[in-house]
């Protein structure tokens, strides 16, 4: 397997102050890079996510969709590799769909065009399993039909296709990592919270956990460190170029079971509330990671119990923002 080395290289991570992006930075820093640069507008990312990286990375508060700004920064810093992790998330697309679509597509086209112009060497673009919509079959491989259920999912598909078109048309060094659902420390627990952090937050605040819909919808959840390792692995393996790579656990769990596991670990034995189903909520997900195993030697190491325990301990130890 032909592999790229991380040692001595300069990496730029858009959205590097975000949930998964900050963990990608953690992994990059363990491989003795020349420099790691984070570009984040902090609309979703948080300074607290990267406080432990102070004096280890260069943080630039900026909009990664700005072509002129990114061009100057990448050239000045002699960036070699970009990990495009910047995103307007799914819940925000239900409130401001045009903003979500415009921004996600513009960031992707900006980093692709800068690569075409020779400003840097390699792009790893981060996709989302939401591109697939609800499972038509399981496990869902990379050939599963693309059926977006939300403006967010549609924007991610468009961004993926932009990246792949630049690979096919211009022969550029591009790969696409497609994570399924991810949980762990630093996941947003505020306005755009996912089920794991919001369940932890509600129980710690003395409230009942809340499930939208019947709770029988399934997800393929992975611990964030496993996903971040996979994203970096997509760069390291030369065989991934021009390819979409699923990153998942290969297992599915119902939302109700997941919430009950969180409740048990927190010693909560009260009721679980149910709300109305959320728009565009996929019914079933379970990823096929055969290709990731073949090309990256990808093997998730963290099971639900260990991952949830680590996540709960992190939220207990850190201030929980309720905004």
N, C-alpha and C positions, 0 to 999 in steps of 0.2 A: 504493500500500500504506500503510494507516494504521499508524503506528508510535508506540510508547511511548518516551519519553526516559528515560534513567537518571540524568541529571544532577540533582543536588540532592535525590534521594530517599533514604529510609532503607530498607535491605534487611535481612532476617533470613534466614540460611541455616542450616537444621537440618542436622546432619551436616557442617558446614562445615570441620571438621578432617580429614575423610576424603579419600579419593583424588580423586574427581570434584568433591566439594564444595569442596575447597580451590582447585581450578582455576577453579571458578565465581566464587569470591571474587576471584581474581586479575583476572578479566575485569571484574567489577563495579567494582573499584577504579580501573580505567583510564578509567572513564566519569564521573569526578568526582561520585560520590554524596555525599549529606550524611553518611551513615554506613552501615557494614556491620557487622552483629552476627552472630556465630557462636554457635549453641547446639549443644553436643556433649557427650555423656557420656564420651567417650574410651574407650569399650569397643572400638571399632575405629579411630576417628580418632586421630591422634597430634599432639602438640605440635610435633614436628619438621616436620610438613606445613605448619604455619602460622608457623613461626619467622620467616620472611622478611616476614610481615605484622605483626609486632610494632609497636605504636604507630600502625598503620593501621586496625585493626579492633578491635572490642570482643568479647572471648571470654568466654562464660558456660558454665561446666561445669554441665550440668543435663540432665535427662531431658525431651526434647521432647514426650513423651506426657503430661506433667503439665498438665492443663487450667488449673488455678488459677495455677500458676507462669507458664505461657506467656501467659495472659491479662494478668497484672500486668506482665510484661516488655514485651509488645507495646504495651500502653497507655502505659506510662511512657516508652518510647523513641519513641513516635509512629511505629511501623513502618507502612510503606505496602505493601510487597511481601514475601511469604514464598516462598523456594525450599525445597521440602521434599525434602532429599537424605538425610535420616537413614534408616538401614536396618540390619536384622540380615541378614547376607549368606547366600547359598545354602549354603555348606558348614556353617555353624552350624545351619541348619535340619535337617540330617541327624542332628545330635546332640541338639538341643533344639528339636524342631519346634513345640511349643506356645509356647515363649518367642518364637520367631521370628514365628509367626502373630499372637500377641497384641500384641506390640510394634509390628510394622509396621502393623497395622490401627489400633491406638490412636493412634499418631502422626498418621496420616492423618485419622482422625475428629476429633482435637483441633484440627488446623489448619483443617479445614473448618468446624467449629462456631464457631471464633473468627472466621472470615470471615463466617459467617452473622450473628453477633452484632455485626458492624460494627466489629470491633477493628482491622481493616486492610482494604486495598482489593483486592489481587490475589494469587492463589495459583498458582504453577507447581509442579505435583507431578511428581516423577521416578519413572517406571515402570521396566520392564525387559523386554527381548525374551524373557526366560525365560517370560513370560506365554503366548507362542505355542506353546511346546513344540517338538518337532521339525517341520521344514518339511513341509507337505503339498503345497506348491508353492513355487517360487521365481521371481522375488523375492517375499518375504513383505511384502505391503502391510498397511495398518491393518485391512483386512477379513478377514485370515487368521483361521481358527478359533482360539479360545483353548483350549489343551489343556495345562494345567500338569502337569509331571512331578515336581515336588517341593513340599514344604510352603512353601518360599520363594516359588516361582512362584505358588502359590495365594494366598499373602498379598499379593503384589504386585497380582494381579488384583483381589482384594477391595478393596485400597486405591484402585486406579484407579477402580473402579466407585463407591466412596463419593464420590470427588471429582467424577466425572461426574454422579452423582445430585444432588449439591448444586448443580451448575450447572443441571441440568434442572428441579429442583424449586423452587429459590429464585432462579434467575437470577443467580448469583454470577459474579464475574470469575475463572474458573478455566481452566487449560489443562494438558494432560498431555504431558510429553516422555517418549518411550520409546527410550532408548539400546540399541543392540546392544552386543556385547562391546567393552570399552574397555581400552586399555593405555597405559603411559607412566610418567613419573616420579611417585613417591609412592604407587604401587600397593602394597598390603600384600604383604610378602614373608615374613611370619611364618606363624602357625598356619593362617590362612585364605587361603593364597596361591593366586593364579591361575597359569595355565601360563607366562605371560611372566616375571613376577618369580621364580617358583620355578625356572625353567630357568636364568635368569641367575645366581641365587644358587648353585645346585648346581654350575654350571661354575666360577664364581669360587672356590668352596670345594674344587675338585678332584674333584667327584663327577660321575658320568654324569647327563645330563638324564633325566627320567622322564616317560613318556607313559602315561596311564591308558587302557587299551583298545588298539585296533589303530592309533590315530593317524589314521585316515581320516575321522573325524568332522570336519565343517567348521564354521567360525565366520566371522562378518562382524566383523572387528576394525577399530576406529578409534582414532587417536591422541587422547589425552585432551583436548588443547587444542581439537581440532575439535569433540568432543562438548560440551565446556563452552561453547564459542561457540554451538553449536546450542541448548543449554538456555537461555542468555540470550536468544538470538534468538526462542525461543518466547514469552518475555515481551514482547519488543519488537514483535512482529507481533500486532496486534489480531485478525487473521483466524483465530488459533489457538484462540480461546475455545470451550470445550466440545468440544474435539477432541483425539484422541490423535495425536501426531506421531512417526513413526519417525525416529531419528537413527542413521545407519550409513554405511558406505563404499559400499554397493551391490555389494561384491565378497565372494567367499568364499575361504577358504584352509583347507587341511587342517591339523590340529594337528601332524602330522609335518613338513610343509613349514615351518610356522612355527618349530618347534623347531630344525630344520636351519638355517634362516636365522640364528637366534640363535647357534647353535654356530659357524657360519662367521664371523660378525662377531666372535666372541670367540676365534677361532683354535683352536677345539676340533675334533678329528678322531676322537675315540674313539667308543665304542659309545653307543647310546641304549637305555636300559632301558625295559621295558614292565611296567606293573602291571595289576591287575584293573580292569575298567571301573568307574567310579564310579556310584552309584545316581542315577537321574534325569538322566543325561548325554544331552543332546539330540544327535541324529545329524547334523542339517544345519541351518544358518542362513545366509540371505543376505537382507538387508533391501532393501525398495523405498523409496527416498527421494524419489519423485516429489512427494508432498505437501509435504515439507520444502522442496524446491526451489521449489515454487509459492508457498508461504506465507511462507517465511523467506529465500528466495534462498540456501538452504543449499548449500554446496559444500565438502566436505572437501578439505583442501589437502595433507595429509601422507601420503606413500606408506609402504609397509611398511619399506623399507630405511632411509629417513630417520628414521622414527619409532622403529624398533628401535635404530638407532645412537644417537639422542638418549637413549633409555631406558637403554641399556647404560652410556653415559657418566655418566648421573646415578647409577646404582647403584654404579659404580666410585668415584665421588667422595663418596658418602655411606655412612655406617656401615650395614651390613646386619644387621638384627636377626634372629636365628634362632629366637626364641621363638614 
